[in-house]
Amino acid sequence: MKISKRLRVISDLIPDNSFILDIGCDHALLDIYTVLNKKNVTAIASDINEGPLEFAKMNVEKYNVSDKVFVVLGDGLSTYKDGVGTVIMSGLGSNTIVNILNNGLDVLNNINTLIISSNNDYYFLRKNVCSLGFYIFDEKIVYDKGKYYPIIVFKKGTCRYSGFELKYGPILLKSSDSVFFNYMIFNKKKLVKIYNSLQFKHFVKKVQIKKEIRFIDKTLLKN
């Protein structure tokens, strides 16, 4: 079966013998692909919208995985079942993801791993998820359909990070991934454009942006 590059990378990060909860599963393609390509994986595919879930149910039947993928209508972590160790959230905004986690703090005590691919504000995402008792275990980045998507694996535990590590990813910053290299060039171009558009009265902001541009330049030199 065909799935997007982003979903394929997320699936690669799911280990064998996992029981996963996919929040905002859409058509459940990630879950179906994963149970077909990994050993002993069971998935709860949940969404708050009935429309996508109808397609999810049809896909589950089409690929004959109804014994491994369970489609559930529900909101966030309310669809958690005993034994789930990994929660996946992909295609949602960072604010929505953090709200889902904060609204299910009792469930988070039972979760060992979060695999998250947000659509925006990665600094906000990393900072807030880590404040809930998780650290950044692994990171990947993909370029899919004209956009860069960091994919972050959080594990139970604590670790301190700098502001730039929270924005760009402590694991990614140590990598030599060509996609990440291009991602940093992309971010530098945006920052340079903003810097050049600011008037002198925004001096403090210009200094902050200049500092970030220098940080990106150092990162690019390492790669």
Short mmCIF file of the C-alpha atoms (twelve columns), coordinates in Angstrom:
data_MODEL
# 
_entry.id   MODEL 
# 
loop_
_atom_site.group_PDB 
_atom_site.id 
_atom_site.type_symbol 
_atom_site.label_atom_id 
_atom_site.label_alt_id 
_atom_site.label_comp_id 
_atom_site.label_asym_id 
_atom_site.label_seq_id 
_atom_site.Cartn_x 
_atom_site.Cartn_y 
_atom_site.Cartn_z 
_atom_site.pdbx_PDB_model_num 
ATOM 1   C CA . MET A 1   0.000   0.000  0.000  1 
ATOM 2   C CA . LYS A 2   1.081   3.585  -0.640 1 
ATOM 3   C CA . ILE A 3   1.393   6.124  2.153  1 
ATOM 4   C CA . SER A 4   3.090   9.512  2.347  1 
ATOM 5   C CA . LYS A 5   6.781   9.837  3.043  1 
ATOM 6   C CA . ARG A 6   6.035   11.400 6.440  1 
ATOM 7   C CA . LEU A 7   3.795   8.532  7.540  1 
ATOM 8   C CA . ARG A 8   6.333   5.987  6.344  1 
ATOM 9   C CA . VAL A 9   9.060   7.548  8.496  1 
ATOM 10  C CA . ILE A 10  6.714   7.624  11.496 1 
ATOM 11  C CA . SER A 11  5.980   3.935  10.963 1 
ATOM 12  C CA . ASP A 12  9.709   3.193  10.821 1 
ATOM 13  C CA . LEU A 13  10.027  4.686  14.310 1 
ATOM 14  C CA . ILE A 14  7.438   2.307  15.780 1 
ATOM 15  C CA . PRO A 15  9.162   -0.792 17.175 1 
ATOM 16  C CA . ASP A 16  7.893   -4.341 16.840 1 
ATOM 17  C CA . ASN A 17  5.654   -5.642 19.643 1 
ATOM 18  C CA . SER A 18  3.965   -2.271 20.186 1 
ATOM 19  C CA . PHE A 19  0.436   -1.373 21.223 1 
ATOM 20  C CA . ILE A 20  -0.168  2.124  19.831 1 
ATOM 21  C CA . LEU A 21  -2.841  4.787  20.051 1 
ATOM 22  C CA . ASP A 22  -3.014  6.985  16.946 1 
ATOM 23  C CA . ILE A 23  -4.867  10.200 17.813 1 
ATOM 24  C CA . GLY A 24  -6.305  12.000 14.794 1 
ATOM 25  C CA . CYS A 25  -5.827  8.923  12.636 1 
ATOM 26  C CA . ASP A 26  -7.715  10.301 9.630  1 
ATOM 27  C CA . HIS A 27  -8.116  7.269  7.298  1 
ATOM 28  C CA . ALA A 28  -5.925  4.983  9.481  1 
ATOM 29  C CA . LEU A 29  -3.377  4.470  6.710  1 
ATOM 30  C CA . LEU A 30  -0.452  4.809  9.131  1 
ATOM 31  C CA . ASP A 31  -1.898  2.159  11.431 1 
ATOM 32  C CA . ILE A 32  -2.696  -0.268 8.639  1 
ATOM 33  C CA . TYR A 33  0.729   0.146  7.038  1 
ATOM 34  C CA . THR A 34  2.428   -0.375 10.394 1 
ATOM 35  C CA . VAL A 35  0.614   -3.565 11.392 1 
ATOM 36  C CA . LEU A 36  1.291   -4.972 7.918  1 
ATOM 37  C CA . ASN A 37  5.013   -4.195 8.055  1 
ATOM 38  C CA . LYS A 38  5.918   -4.658 11.720 1 
ATOM 39  C CA . LYS A 39  5.821   -7.709 13.955 1 
ATOM 40  C CA . ASN A 40  3.123   -7.997 16.592 1 
ATOM 41  C CA . VAL A 41  1.808   -4.412 16.445 1 
ATOM 42  C CA . THR A 42  -1.729  -3.546 17.516 1 
ATOM 43  C CA . ALA A 43  -3.274  -0.124 16.950 1 
ATOM 44  C CA . ILE A 44  -6.183  1.954  18.143 1 
ATOM 45  C CA . ALA A 45  -7.044  4.394  15.352 1 
ATOM 46  C CA . SER A 46  -9.024  7.244  16.885 1 
ATOM 47  C CA . ASP A 47  -10.495 10.483 15.603 1 
ATOM 48  C CA . ILE A 48  -13.112 12.985 16.764 1 
ATOM 49  C CA . ASN A 49  -14.703 13.156 13.307 1 
ATOM 50  C CA . GLU A 50  -17.016 10.434 12.058 1 
ATOM 51  C CA . GLY A 51  -16.354 11.133 8.365  1 
ATOM 52  C CA . PRO A 52  -12.669 10.125 8.327  1 
ATOM 53  C CA . LEU A 53  -13.442 7.156  10.576 1 
ATOM 54  C CA . GLU A 54  -15.855 5.738  8.028  1 
ATOM 55  C CA . PHE A 55  -13.010 5.708  5.504  1 
ATOM 56  C CA . ALA A 56  -10.749 4.247  8.188  1 
ATOM 57  C CA . LYS A 57  -13.173 1.373  8.754  1 
ATOM 58  C CA . MET A 58  -13.361 0.700  5.017  1 
ATOM 59  C CA . ASN A 59  -9.568  0.691  4.774  1 
ATOM 60  C CA . VAL A 60  -9.264  -1.695 7.721  1 
ATOM 61  C CA . GLU A 61  -11.669 -4.090 6.007  1 
ATOM 62  C CA . LYS A 62  -9.961  -3.642 2.636  1 
ATOM 63  C CA . TYR A 63  -6.592  -4.715 4.028  1 
ATOM 64  C CA . ASN A 64  -8.084  -7.366 6.305  1 
ATOM 65  C CA . VAL A 65  -6.530  -6.072 9.544  1 
ATOM 66  C CA . SER A 66  -9.634  -5.776 11.728 1 
ATOM 67  C CA . ASP A 67  -7.963  -8.034 14.297 1 
ATOM 68  C CA . LYS A 68  -5.050  -5.588 14.642 1 
ATOM 69  C CA . VAL A 69  -6.466  -2.115 13.988 1 
ATOM 70  C CA . PHE A 70  -9.421  -0.979 16.092 1 
ATOM 71  C CA . VAL A 71  -11.212 2.141  14.881 1 
ATOM 72  C CA . VAL A 72  -12.607 4.279  17.713 1 
ATOM 73  C CA . LEU A 73  -14.549 7.551  17.758 1 
ATOM 74  C CA . GLY A 74  -13.253 9.731  20.568 1 
ATOM 75  C CA . ASP A 75  -11.432 12.826 21.716 1 
ATOM 76  C CA . GLY A 76  -7.706  12.712 22.434 1 
ATOM 77  C CA . LEU A 77  -6.421  10.442 25.170 1 
ATOM 78  C CA . SER A 78  -9.953  9.456  26.178 1 
ATOM 79  C CA . THR A 79  -9.632  6.545  23.737 1 
ATOM 80  C CA . TYR A 80  -6.679  5.080  25.677 1 
ATOM 81  C CA . LYS A 81  -6.877  1.375  26.517 1 
ATOM 82  C CA . ASP A 82  -4.831  -0.587 29.045 1 
ATOM 83  C CA . GLY A 83  -1.592  -1.763 27.525 1 
ATOM 84  C CA . VAL A 84  -1.037  1.140  25.153 1 
ATOM 85  C CA . GLY A 85  2.590   2.212  25.497 1 
ATOM 86  C CA . THR A 86  2.974   4.548  22.540 1 
ATOM 87  C CA . VAL A 87  0.832   7.495  21.467 1 
ATOM 88  C CA . ILE A 88  1.141   8.910  17.956 1 
ATOM 89  C CA . MET A 89  -0.062  12.314 16.812 1 
ATOM 90  C CA . SER A 90  0.543   13.439 13.249 1 
ATOM 91  C CA . GLY A 91  -0.926  16.238 11.172 1 
ATOM 92  C CA . LEU A 92  -2.115  18.328 14.116 1 
ATOM 93  C CA . GLY A 93  -0.920  21.761 15.229 1 
ATOM 94  C CA . SER A 94  1.388   22.034 18.227 1 
ATOM 95  C CA . ASN A 95  -1.159  23.929 20.305 1 
ATOM 96  C CA . THR A 96  -3.761  21.206 19.707 1 
ATOM 97  C CA . ILE A 97  -1.254  18.473 20.570 1 
ATOM 98  C CA . VAL A 98  -0.205  20.135 23.826 1 
ATOM 99  C CA . ASN A 99  -3.851  20.689 24.787 1 
ATOM 100 C CA . ILE A 100 -4.598  17.004 24.165 1 
ATOM 101 C CA . LEU A 101 -1.719  15.982 26.425 1 
ATOM 102 C CA . ASN A 102 -2.651  18.439 29.167 1 
ATOM 103 C CA . ASN A 103 -6.250  17.236 29.090 1 
ATOM 104 C CA . GLY A 104 -5.110  13.657 29.645 1 
ATOM 105 C CA . LEU A 105 -2.428  13.942 32.306 1 
ATOM 106 C CA . ASP A 106 -3.776  10.913 34.174 1 
ATOM 107 C CA . VAL A 107 -3.298  8.795  31.038 1 
ATOM 108 C CA . LEU A 108 0.239   10.112 30.416 1 
ATOM 109 C CA . ASN A 109 1.383   8.268  33.539 1 
ATOM 110 C CA . ASN A 110 0.861   5.038  31.579 1 
ATOM 111 C CA . ILE A 111 2.543   6.196  28.358 1 
ATOM 112 C CA . ASN A 112 6.233   5.536  27.752 1 
ATOM 113 C CA . THR A 113 6.605   6.975  24.256 1 
ATOM 114 C CA . LEU A 114 5.140   9.811  22.203 1 
ATOM 115 C CA . ILE A 115 5.785   10.020 18.461 1 
ATOM 116 C CA . ILE A 116 4.735   13.445 17.244 1 
ATOM 117 C CA . SER A 117 4.783   15.130 13.854 1 
ATOM 118 C CA . SER A 118 3.305   18.598 14.242 1 
ATOM 119 C CA . ASN A 119 2.484   21.058 11.491 1 
ATOM 120 C CA . ASN A 120 3.985   24.111 13.212 1 
ATOM 121 C CA . ASP A 121 5.788   25.782 16.168 1 
ATOM 122 C CA . TYR A 122 8.307   23.104 17.048 1 
ATOM 123 C CA . TYR A 123 9.886   25.173 19.830 1 
ATOM 124 C CA . PHE A 124 6.526   25.387 21.591 1 
ATOM 125 C CA . LEU A 125 5.956   21.669 21.053 1 
ATOM 126 C CA . ARG A 126 9.333   20.468 22.364 1 
ATOM 127 C CA . LYS A 127 9.294   22.837 25.339 1 
ATOM 128 C CA . ASN A 128 5.796   21.920 26.493 1 
ATOM 129 C CA . VAL A 129 6.034   18.164 25.947 1 
ATOM 130 C CA . CYS A 130 9.337   18.063 27.818 1 
ATOM 131 C CA . SER A 131 7.736   19.994 30.682 1 
ATOM 132 C CA . LEU A 132 5.314   17.065 31.058 1 
ATOM 133 C CA . GLY A 133 8.095   14.680 32.006 1 
ATOM 134 C CA . PHE A 134 9.449   13.550 28.646 1 
ATOM 135 C CA . TYR A 135 12.809  13.960 26.915 1 
ATOM 136 C CA . ILE A 136 13.721  13.902 23.230 1 
ATOM 137 C CA . PHE A 137 14.857  10.378 22.418 1 
ATOM 138 C CA . ASP A 138 15.040  10.586 18.629 1 
ATOM 139 C CA . GLU A 139 14.221  12.903 15.738 1 
ATOM 140 C CA . LYS A 140 13.864  12.621 11.991 1 
ATOM 141 C CA . ILE A 141 12.967  15.173 9.357  1 
ATOM 142 C CA . VAL A 142 11.270  14.653 6.022  1 
ATOM 143 C CA . TYR A 143 10.456  16.885 3.092  1 
ATOM 144 C CA . ASP A 144 7.016   15.906 1.888  1 
ATOM 145 C CA . LYS A 145 4.676   17.699 -0.487 1 
ATOM 146 C CA . GLY A 146 6.636   20.938 -0.364 1 
ATOM 147 C CA . LYS A 147 7.045   21.187 3.411  1 
ATOM 148 C CA . TYR A 148 9.559   20.118 6.052  1 
ATOM 149 C CA . TYR A 149 8.257   17.933 8.868  1 
ATOM 150 C CA . PRO A 150 10.318  17.193 11.971 1 
ATOM 151 C CA . ILE A 151 9.204   13.931 13.597 1 
ATOM 152 C CA . ILE A 152 10.026  13.694 17.296 1 
ATOM 153 C CA . VAL A 153 10.134  10.670 19.574 1 
ATOM 154 C CA . PHE A 154 9.658   11.586 23.233 1 
ATOM 155 C CA . LYS A 155 10.388  9.138  26.055 1 
ATOM 156 C CA . LYS A 156 9.627   9.302  29.774 1 
ATOM 157 C CA . GLY A 157 12.405  11.165 31.571 1 
ATOM 158 C CA . THR A 158 13.997  14.575 31.899 1 
ATOM 159 C CA . CYS A 159 16.708  16.525 30.102 1 
ATOM 160 C CA . ARG A 160 17.652  20.189 29.814 1 
ATOM 161 C CA . TYR A 161 17.820  21.872 26.411 1 
ATOM 162 C CA . SER A 162 18.913  25.246 25.088 1 
ATOM 163 C CA . GLY A 163 16.494  27.518 23.279 1 
ATOM 164 C CA . PHE A 164 17.999  26.638 19.900 1 
ATOM 165 C CA . GLU A 165 17.829  22.914 20.711 1 
ATOM 166 C CA . LEU A 166 14.135  23.292 21.483 1 
ATOM 167 C CA . LYS A 167 13.564  25.142 18.223 1 
ATOM 168 C CA . TYR A 168 15.631  22.984 15.856 1 
ATOM 169 C CA . GLY A 169 15.967  19.698 17.738 1 
ATOM 170 C CA . PRO A 170 18.925  18.440 19.816 1 
ATOM 171 C CA . ILE A 171 19.188  15.174 17.859 1 
ATOM 172 C CA . LEU A 172 18.783  16.822 14.462 1 
ATOM 173 C CA . LEU A 173 21.454  19.408 15.275 1 
ATOM 174 C CA . LYS A 174 23.970  16.576 15.743 1 
ATOM 175 C CA . SER A 175 22.974  14.792 12.562 1 
ATOM 176 C CA . SER A 176 24.415  15.059 9.063  1 
ATOM 177 C CA . ASP A 177 21.049  14.554 7.397  1 
ATOM 178 C CA . SER A 178 20.906  16.327 4.039  1 
ATOM 179 C CA . VAL A 179 17.198  17.100 4.514  1 
ATOM 180 C CA . PHE A 180 17.970  18.837 7.809  1 
ATOM 181 C CA . PHE A 181 20.784  20.762 6.099  1 
ATOM 182 C CA . ASN A 182 18.298  22.061 3.523  1 
ATOM 183 C CA . TYR A 183 15.792  22.779 6.294  1 
ATOM 184 C CA . MET A 184 18.316  25.008 8.064  1 
ATOM 185 C CA . ILE A 185 19.098  26.846 4.816  1 
ATOM 186 C CA . PHE A 186 15.356  27.348 4.343  1 
ATOM 187 C CA . ASN A 187 15.049  28.807 7.857  1 
ATOM 188 C CA . LYS A 188 18.066  31.054 7.365  1 
ATOM 189 C CA . LYS A 189 16.553  32.543 4.212  1 
ATOM 190 C CA . LYS A 190 13.340  33.320 6.087  1 
ATOM 191 C CA . LEU A 191 15.258  34.945 8.936  1 
ATOM 192 C CA . VAL A 192 17.401  37.043 6.596  1 
ATOM 193 C CA . LYS A 193 14.268  38.293 4.843  1 
ATOM 194 C CA . ILE A 194 12.683  39.260 8.162  1 
ATOM 195 C CA . TYR A 195 15.915  40.881 9.380  1 
ATOM 196 C CA . ASN A 196 16.195  43.034 6.253  1 
ATOM 197 C CA . SER A 197 12.552  44.112 6.503  1 
ATOM 198 C CA . LEU A 198 12.816  45.385 10.094 1 
ATOM 199 C CA . GLN A 199 13.448  49.057 10.770 1 
ATOM 200 C CA . PHE A 200 16.066  50.252 13.252 1 
ATOM 201 C CA . LYS A 201 13.418  50.820 15.940 1 
ATOM 202 C CA . HIS A 202 13.173  47.023 16.131 1 
ATOM 203 C CA . PHE A 203 16.830  46.878 17.133 1 
ATOM 204 C CA . VAL A 204 16.384  44.227 19.851 1 
ATOM 205 C CA . LYS A 205 14.495  41.948 17.496 1 
ATOM 206 C CA . LYS A 206 17.168  42.403 14.833 1 
ATOM 207 C CA . VAL A 207 19.875  41.433 17.336 1 
ATOM 208 C CA . GLN A 208 17.946  38.270 18.266 1 
ATOM 209 C CA . ILE A 209 17.486  37.313 14.626 1 
ATOM 210 C CA . LYS A 210 21.151  37.994 13.861 1 
ATOM 211 C CA . LYS A 211 22.138  35.692 16.718 1 
ATOM 212 C CA . GLU A 212 19.939  32.939 15.321 1 
ATOM 213 C CA . ILE A 213 21.345  33.396 11.813 1 
ATOM 214 C CA . ARG A 214 24.870  32.995 13.221 1 
ATOM 215 C CA . PHE A 215 23.789  29.854 15.051 1 
ATOM 216 C CA . ILE A 216 22.426  28.398 11.805 1 
ATOM 217 C CA . ASP A 217 25.662  29.306 9.996  1 
ATOM 218 C CA . LYS A 218 27.685  27.402 12.627 1 
ATOM 219 C CA . THR A 219 25.353  24.432 12.306 1 
ATOM 220 C CA . LEU A 220 25.691  24.418 8.540  1 
ATOM 221 C CA . LEU A 221 29.487  24.488 8.796  1 
ATOM 222 C CA . LYS A 222 29.396  21.343 10.946 1 
ATOM 223 C CA . ASN A 223 27.463  19.575 8.209  1 
# 
